[in-house]
Amino acid sequence: MHAAVLIPAFQLQALAHSGFTEPVALLDAVAGSSSLVREQASVLHLNAVARSFQVHPGMTASMAQARCAAIQLLYRDAAAEGAAQQRLLECASNQTPYYESTLPGLCVLDLSSLKGIRGSEQAWGETLRQDLARHRLSARIGFARHADLAVLAAHTARPIRIIHDTPGNENENRRFLNALPLSVLNPTWQTAEVFALWGIKTVGQLCQLPRSGVTQRLGREGMLLWDLANGGHERLLRLVRPVPGYRMEEDFEHRVECLEPLLFILRRHLQHLCDRLGADWKVAAAAALELRFEDRTSHRRDLRVAEPTRDVDLLFRVIHTALEGFTAAAPICGLTLELQPITPSGCQSHLFERTLKDPNRFAETLSHLEALVGTGNVGRVKLLPSRRLDAFAVTPFFDLENGSSSPSPATAVTIPSEEMTCVGLPLRRLRPAPPAEVFLVNEKPAAFRTPHYSQVITACDGPWLISGNWWDATQAWRREIWVVTGEKGALFQLARQRNGEWILEGLLG
């Protein structure tokens, strides 16, 4: 069983002018077109009031105004037609997931998967018409065993027609179908001109022609039109598969000032999004939360998920943790919650691989720490390729940018075995490096003093000059390194920084 939903005068209904009391006519020109196109435009659709003035489709705008001086001429609106078609498809999707967008203003539904539809087509059709009426769309619905036959039934519906395939109804069904104009078959303009020369104006007249003769003269299109005029045949629908979205937006009627009602709303949206993920066999790899405030400002927070999941409780805890330490200067008037979907990947761990038992719980702990010490201050220390003293950066434990949910390995530099021979004495660095008071003789250190060391220098080597980031005045650094020998034979490493201050970096040996 198939159902066809037809919106008569679709382009006019899309403008919501079909119910006007004054005469209205829609021209077959798009708003914004050139003046020459608008002058040559003809009437495409009109309402019942305009028909009472003997205005007919196909008339030019001047002819329609001659028949009715008060007629209101409108132009087609592509955006309005697209929105009306989307409303039609949304109503169809509320009934069954198996439907196609056949033509603008026409939708065909496959009802074979619905139980109890046979025998209750009239009630089901009235329910669908009421759903469309709430969107200010008046529809005709036809039921038949084939999709093409249901389309023909919709054109003859007033407002619902059911074509049964039981014996005894063939003549009645054929009588309604034969009276249909040939334009319901949507022939090309070349084929329509040929039919007009032949004097074929209705579906019934086309059915009286032999199929072989029509095919021989009009080719494949003529054969398909003849088959369609005789009820069509079994065919697969070109199903509409909308792109799944995992984004929820809401504007609050009453402003939200506390965390508890906000979390209640977020939990409801999160449950709905996770249900969508489960239906599509997806998991969430990340989440994005945007809060809109009454003072027209907004706050966006990108939330990490250590291991992709669609567990509502786990994702809710991640959002709750991110909002615990957040304060705003104005009440919240709306929010947007979006999940980033990915396909779950299953892999078996190696026997001797050390992994986290619960990466999400570990990530939740890190989120709590970030809420205490600040964003970007929790992670793994990574040494930078620089000779600057204590040059390092804090990197996240989870490499989410590269799509990895496992802890990122520590950065290591592979050194060939022949280059691993140590040269010179090791430096036992003092952390933090204490400031030193250095006495110079002939621009060389002669003695130094720190809170823990006071030495007279007997020998010194240097200086070794190193610097970096010279192109950035705020990050530039420079060090002058000296290796000195104390009076008791101990080796020390002194360094003079860019500002002229000395520090004792450590002891050698």
Legacy VTK file of the C-alpha trace (Angstrom):
# vtk DataFile Version 3.0
C-alpha trace
ASCII
DATASET POLYDATA
POINTS 509 float
0.000 0.000 0.000
1.265 3.449 -0.991
-0.049 6.928 -0.276
0.561 10.062 -2.341
0.206 13.485 -0.719
-0.463 16.279 -3.228
-0.510 20.001 -2.443
-2.686 21.626 -5.150
-1.420 24.977 -6.436
1.715 24.325 -4.414
3.580 27.486 -5.432
0.585 29.601 -4.376
0.054 27.771 -1.096
3.729 28.218 -0.283
3.065 31.969 -0.177
0.092 31.366 2.168
-2.221 33.377 -0.092
-4.611 30.610 -1.095
-7.117 31.577 1.599
-7.337 35.289 0.781
-10.770 36.747 0.139
-9.547 39.064 -2.632
-8.649 37.700 -6.108
-5.033 36.479 -6.232
-3.042 35.113 -9.184
0.463 33.670 -9.166
2.656 34.320 -12.212
5.267 31.834 -13.447
8.117 34.303 -12.857
10.415 34.458 -9.871
10.497 37.587 -7.748
13.511 39.711 -8.647
13.615 38.703 -12.318
13.976 41.253 -15.093
11.095 43.501 -16.124
10.938 41.829 -19.548
10.444 38.406 -17.957
7.762 39.758 -15.643
5.901 41.346 -18.581
5.882 38.044 -20.499
4.900 35.966 -17.441
1.630 34.074 -17.503
-0.757 32.997 -14.760
0.338 29.749 -13.102
-2.172 29.412 -10.231
-5.074 31.442 -8.877
-7.596 31.193 -6.066
-11.329 30.593 -6.328
-12.178 34.316 -6.126
-10.062 35.019 -9.216
-11.699 32.130 -11.080
-15.098 33.728 -10.532
-13.898 36.638 -12.699
-13.177 34.208 -15.571
-9.411 34.362 -15.055
-7.716 31.126 -16.189
-4.182 29.699 -15.962
-2.090 30.535 -19.013
-3.346 34.115 -19.338
-0.804 36.897 -19.361
-0.715 39.393 -16.535
-2.349 42.087 -18.675
-5.183 39.760 -19.712
-5.817 38.809 -16.073
-5.928 42.486 -15.082
-8.335 43.170 -17.958
-10.716 40.519 -16.626
-10.317 41.663 -12.998
-8.860 45.092 -12.247
-8.603 44.325 -8.505
-6.617 41.115 -8.963
-3.402 40.862 -6.944
-0.483 39.533 -8.983
2.223 37.623 -7.118
5.550 36.148 -8.133
7.056 32.813 -7.127
9.334 32.666 -4.097
11.930 29.877 -4.216
12.710 30.169 -0.494
9.039 29.892 0.480
8.552 26.882 -1.814
11.564 25.143 -0.315
10.264 25.753 3.208
6.814 24.431 2.280
8.336 21.300 0.722
10.362 20.769 3.894
7.195 21.029 6.005
5.544 18.449 3.757
8.468 16.042 4.179
8.503 16.576 7.947
4.842 15.584 8.165
5.584 12.516 6.046
8.512 11.529 8.257
6.182 11.604 11.288
4.201 8.753 9.726
6.845 6.487 8.187
10.595 6.589 7.473
9.970 5.328 3.919
8.980 8.275 1.754
10.228 10.127 -1.310
10.111 13.716 -2.460
8.617 13.026 -5.886
8.009 16.577 -7.109
7.541 20.012 -5.557
4.259 19.689 -3.672
4.109 15.892 -4.092
5.298 13.201 -1.701
4.812 9.411 -1.903
4.840 7.211 1.213
5.336 3.452 1.473
2.844 2.219 4.094
3.574 -1.498 3.803
5.492 -1.472 7.101
2.588 0.076 9.056
0.240 -2.309 10.819
-3.492 -1.820 10.637
-3.384 0.646 7.764
-5.564 -1.428 5.436
-9.194 -0.626 6.054
-8.446 2.582 7.952
-7.031 4.644 5.083
-9.730 7.313 5.432
-8.971 8.011 9.109
-5.211 7.907 8.507
-5.542 10.355 5.618
-7.634 12.780 7.673
-4.998 12.746 10.417
-2.275 13.577 7.905
-4.371 16.361 6.358
-4.935 17.929 9.772
-1.206 17.786 10.453
-0.547 19.640 7.184
-3.358 22.105 7.872
-1.524 23.247 10.986
1.235 24.354 8.605
-1.361 26.149 6.409
-1.125 23.537 3.658
-4.245 22.009 2.086
-3.586 18.518 0.725
-5.161 15.776 -1.339
-4.259 12.177 -0.553
-4.532 9.108 -2.759
-4.102 5.448 -1.764
-3.228 2.611 -4.141
-1.098 -0.510 -4.311
1.482 1.157 -6.613
3.268 4.473 -6.104
2.386 5.778 -9.578
-1.250 4.776 -9.217
-1.388 6.515 -5.833
-0.159 9.718 -7.503
-2.992 9.535 -10.042
-5.427 8.855 -7.210
-4.226 11.959 -5.383
-5.008 14.104 -8.441
-8.593 12.804 -8.437
-9.038 12.964 -4.640
-11.649 15.277 -3.110
-9.825 15.294 -0.691
-9.096 11.550 -0.205
-9.419 8.752 -2.768
-8.713 5.092 -2.192
-8.192 2.835 -5.209
-8.819 -0.736 -4.144
-7.388 -3.628 -6.109
-10.455 -5.808 -5.469
-12.496 -7.134 -8.423
-15.466 -4.996 -9.392
-13.851 -1.588 -8.821
-11.865 -1.457 -12.042
-14.496 0.413 -14.042
-15.111 3.033 -11.345
-11.426 3.635 -10.824
-10.808 3.835 -14.545
-13.599 6.391 -14.954
-11.952 8.776 -12.499
-8.486 8.298 -13.944
-9.535 8.764 -17.564
-10.854 12.260 -16.824
-7.487 13.497 -15.584
-5.704 16.044 -17.793
-2.541 14.830 -19.464
-0.467 17.400 -17.562
-0.606 15.261 -14.375
1.848 12.861 -16.064
4.434 15.689 -16.332
5.497 15.154 -19.971
8.297 17.265 -21.417
7.211 20.287 -23.420
8.250 18.624 -26.686
6.114 15.548 -25.962
3.242 17.721 -24.741
3.263 19.562 -28.080
3.097 16.252 -29.949
0.131 15.104 -27.857
-1.569 18.460 -28.498
-1.132 17.962 -32.269
-2.631 14.481 -31.915
-5.589 15.891 -29.965
-4.692 13.890 -26.822
-5.755 15.934 -23.802
-6.665 13.422 -21.074
-5.188 10.303 -19.547
-8.080 8.224 -20.902
-7.359 9.292 -24.477
-3.721 8.275 -24.078
-4.749 4.861 -22.757
-6.784 4.227 -25.925
-3.648 4.485 -28.065
-1.633 1.280 -28.654
1.463 1.027 -26.471
3.675 -0.138 -29.331
2.654 2.787 -31.546
3.315 5.364 -28.817
6.693 3.795 -28.067
7.664 3.691 -31.741
6.920 7.386 -32.232
7.879 8.921 -28.852
10.543 6.519 -27.649
11.157 5.628 -24.030
9.347 8.675 -22.635
6.194 7.805 -24.543
6.328 4.220 -23.259
6.734 5.396 -19.642
3.882 7.903 -19.990
1.604 5.203 -21.418
2.465 2.846 -18.557
1.900 5.615 -16.033
-1.500 6.427 -17.561
-2.481 2.774 -17.128
-1.652 2.700 -13.443
2.112 2.408 -13.493
4.024 -0.566 -12.176
5.964 -1.635 -9.114
8.979 0.589 -8.519
11.306 1.431 -5.675
10.915 4.793 -4.008
13.825 7.231 -4.007
13.797 7.432 -0.236
14.660 10.670 1.504
17.455 10.147 3.974
17.997 13.431 5.844
21.465 14.118 7.150
21.389 13.328 10.864
22.041 16.284 13.097
23.277 16.153 16.647
22.611 19.750 17.595
19.936 21.144 19.898
19.063 24.819 20.284
16.597 26.370 22.696
15.596 29.910 23.564
14.194 30.148 27.072
10.864 31.779 27.697
11.939 32.509 31.268
15.516 33.506 32.026
17.715 30.991 33.857
19.838 32.303 36.722
20.804 29.115 38.632
22.802 26.036 37.707
20.185 23.442 38.691
17.484 24.348 36.126
20.159 24.714 33.456
21.462 21.219 34.194
17.903 19.857 34.073
17.420 21.275 30.563
20.847 20.061 29.426
20.143 16.541 30.691
16.942 16.386 28.638
18.671 17.582 25.449
21.605 15.259 26.065
19.282 12.259 26.381
17.628 13.147 23.068
20.983 13.526 21.268
22.303 10.236 22.655
19.154 8.487 21.452
19.910 9.802 17.960
23.484 8.539 18.235
22.241 5.100 19.250
19.786 4.961 16.344
22.619 5.753 13.907
25.192 3.492 15.614
27.424 6.459 16.459
29.246 7.675 19.552
30.222 11.169 20.678
33.885 12.122 20.431
33.441 15.683 21.740
30.767 18.115 22.824
30.295 21.848 22.381
28.145 23.969 24.670
27.226 27.590 23.958
25.305 29.744 26.424
23.601 32.957 25.311
23.009 35.704 27.864
20.481 38.474 28.216
23.108 41.167 27.590
23.667 39.673 24.073
26.962 38.052 24.992
27.724 34.346 24.700
30.083 31.786 26.154
31.267 28.695 24.268
32.974 25.708 25.827
34.467 22.800 23.864
34.432 19.692 26.043
36.804 16.762 25.658
35.684 13.144 25.842
38.602 10.830 26.559
36.973 7.769 25.041
34.075 8.202 22.547
30.800 7.208 24.148
27.057 7.802 24.128
26.601 7.215 27.858
24.278 9.992 29.016
25.472 9.949 32.622
29.118 10.206 31.642
28.570 13.067 29.175
26.378 14.839 31.717
29.145 14.664 34.333
31.590 16.183 31.836
29.218 19.113 31.217
28.457 19.468 34.922
32.162 19.624 35.770
32.756 22.296 33.107
29.975 24.495 34.532
30.777 24.148 38.231
33.238 27.018 38.409
31.571 29.195 35.757
29.925 32.517 36.641
28.063 34.917 34.364
27.168 38.586 34.615
23.692 38.203 33.105
20.898 35.587 33.099
20.944 32.860 30.467
18.364 33.264 27.694
19.312 30.337 25.416
21.718 27.518 24.778
23.126 25.335 22.004
24.386 21.806 22.622
26.145 19.857 19.874
27.806 16.440 19.859
30.527 15.450 17.410
29.639 11.958 16.120
32.114 9.307 14.999
31.876 5.623 14.201
32.890 3.497 17.189
36.102 1.569 16.647
36.783 -1.715 18.383
40.327 -2.964 18.873
42.005 -5.546 21.054
44.741 -4.403 23.431
48.187 -5.958 23.336
49.121 -8.422 26.031
51.877 -6.298 27.566
50.316 -2.895 26.831
49.760 -0.581 29.772
46.493 1.313 29.294
43.978 3.094 31.478
41.181 0.936 32.795
38.688 3.807 32.564
39.906 6.686 30.343
36.683 8.652 30.832
37.008 8.598 34.607
40.624 9.731 34.297
39.547 12.570 31.992
36.837 13.546 34.463
39.484 13.794 37.202
41.583 16.018 34.923
38.554 18.241 34.333
38.114 18.689 38.074
41.794 19.660 38.365
41.469 22.150 35.501
38.500 23.715 37.241
40.763 24.307 40.266
44.050 25.408 38.660
42.794 26.802 35.342
42.449 25.607 31.771
45.727 24.566 30.159
47.570 24.033 33.435
46.970 20.275 33.648
48.773 17.882 31.352
52.051 16.233 30.482
55.382 18.069 30.473
57.022 18.115 27.057
60.572 19.405 26.595
60.957 21.946 23.828
63.847 21.804 21.301
65.544 24.852 22.750
68.648 25.685 24.786
66.631 28.059 26.882
66.750 27.186 30.561
63.804 24.961 31.589
62.094 25.245 28.190
58.986 23.060 28.329
55.287 23.048 27.491
52.232 21.419 29.027
50.455 19.104 26.577
47.114 17.337 27.208
47.118 13.732 28.302
44.751 12.815 25.482
45.619 13.515 21.859
42.061 14.442 20.846
43.063 16.578 17.863
44.477 13.544 16.053
41.462 11.431 16.916
43.219 9.332 19.593
41.386 8.699 22.862
44.325 6.986 24.562
46.924 8.868 26.598
49.553 10.377 24.332
52.995 8.804 24.748
55.836 10.799 26.216
57.954 12.578 23.683
61.338 10.879 23.308
64.267 11.533 21.015
65.913 8.480 19.525
69.712 8.736 19.618
71.920 6.275 17.734
73.948 4.021 19.995
77.298 5.302 18.654
76.318 8.875 19.673
75.300 8.062 23.257
78.844 8.320 24.673
78.879 11.097 27.285
81.555 13.788 26.827
82.613 15.917 29.799
81.382 16.017 33.355
77.662 15.839 34.190
75.958 18.963 35.504
74.046 18.659 38.761
71.609 21.504 38.229
70.257 23.531 41.132
66.522 24.151 41.007
65.696 26.893 41.384
69.016 28.434 40.410
70.047 30.736 43.272
71.161 34.286 42.484
74.909 34.829 42.818
77.050 37.849 43.603
80.098 37.632 41.281
83.257 39.711 41.609
85.035 40.381 38.310
88.703 40.981 37.649
89.623 41.919 34.075
86.042 41.025 32.979
86.471 37.504 34.400
84.907 35.968 37.536
87.343 36.053 40.459
84.984 35.101 43.297
81.258 34.499 43.867
78.924 34.278 46.779
75.480 32.643 47.195
73.372 31.866 50.276
75.040 28.415 50.459
78.388 28.858 48.693
81.219 31.380 48.993
84.225 30.572 46.834
87.350 32.216 45.528
87.832 31.267 41.886
91.205 29.826 40.988
90.501 29.082 37.343
87.705 29.821 34.858
86.729 28.806 31.346
84.446 30.812 29.088
82.457 32.602 28.222
80.077 30.517 26.073
77.335 32.708 24.626
73.923 31.278 23.715
70.714 33.118 22.863
67.317 32.594 21.270
63.984 34.171 20.298
65.871 37.269 19.195
63.100 38.121 16.733
60.596 38.638 19.597
61.463 41.443 22.014
59.201 40.004 24.724
60.572 36.446 24.467
64.241 37.104 23.628
66.815 35.584 25.964
70.608 35.500 26.202
72.999 33.708 28.588
76.742 33.964 29.203
78.050 30.711 30.714
81.283 30.334 32.752
82.760 27.133 34.223
84.846 28.084 37.277
87.028 26.176 39.756
86.675 26.919 43.462
89.451 27.164 45.980
88.761 23.593 47.131
88.810 22.160 43.596
84.997 22.004 43.041
83.653 22.961 39.608
80.733 25.371 39.335
78.704 26.674 36.391
77.827 30.359 36.523
75.568 32.145 34.061
74.975 35.834 33.430
71.526 36.551 32.039
70.335 39.223 29.646
69.549 41.689 32.435
73.076 41.359 33.817
72.183 39.284 36.864
74.248 36.206 37.759
72.931 32.794 38.825
74.605 29.588 39.958
73.193 26.919 37.603
74.841 23.898 39.249
77.903 21.829 40.079
79.975 19.755 37.678
81.201 16.244 38.471
LINES 1 510
509 0 1 2 3 4 5 6 7 8 9 10 11 12 13 14 15 16 17 18 19 20 21 22 23 24 25 26 27 28 29 30 31 32 33 34 35 36 37 38 39 40 41 42 43 44 45 46 47 48 49 50 51 52 53 54 55 56 57 58 59 60 61 62 63 64 65 66 67 68 69 70 71 72 73 74 75 76 77 78 79 80 81 82 83 84 85 86 87 88 89 90 91 92 93 94 95 96 97 98 99 100 101 102 103 104 105 106 107 108 109 110 111 112 113 114 115 116 117 118 119 120 121 122 123 124 125 126 127 128 129 130 131 132 133 134 135 136 137 138 139 140 141 142 143 144 145 146 147 148 149 150 151 152 153 154 155 156 157 158 159 160 161 162 163 164 165 166 167 168 169 170 171 172 173 174 175 176 177 178 179 180 181 182 183 184 185 186 187 188 189 190 191 192 193 194 195 196 197 198 199 200 201 202 203 204 205 206 207 208 209 210 211 212 213 214 215 216 217 218 219 220 221 222 223 224 225 226 227 228 229 230 231 232 233 234 235 236 237 238 239 240 241 242 243 244 245 246 247 248 249 250 251 252 253 254 255 256 257 258 259 260 261 262 263 264 265 266 267 268 269 270 271 272 273 274 275 276 277 278 279 280 281 282 283 284 285 286 287 288 289 290 291 292 293 294 295 296 297 298 299 300 301 302 303 304 305 306 307 308 309 310 311 312 313 314 315 316 317 318 319 320 321 322 323 324 325 326 327 328 329 330 331 332 333 334 335 336 337 338 339 340 341 342 343 344 345 346 347 348 349 350 351 352 353 354 355 356 357 358 359 360 361 362 363 364 365 366 367 368 369 370 371 372 373 374 375 376 377 378 379 380 381 382 383 384 385 386 387 388 389 390 391 392 393 394 395 396 397 398 399 400 401 402 403 404 405 406 407 408 409 410 411 412 413 414 415 416 417 418 419 420 421 422 423 424 425 426 427 428 429 430 431 432 433 434 435 436 437 438 439 440 441 442 443 444 445 446 447 448 449 450 451 452 453 454 455 456 457 458 459 460 461 462 463 464 465 466 467 468 469 470 471 472 473 474 475 476 477 478 479 480 481 482 483 484 485 486 487 488 489 490 491 492 493 494 495 496 497 498 499 500 501 502 503 504 505 506 507 508
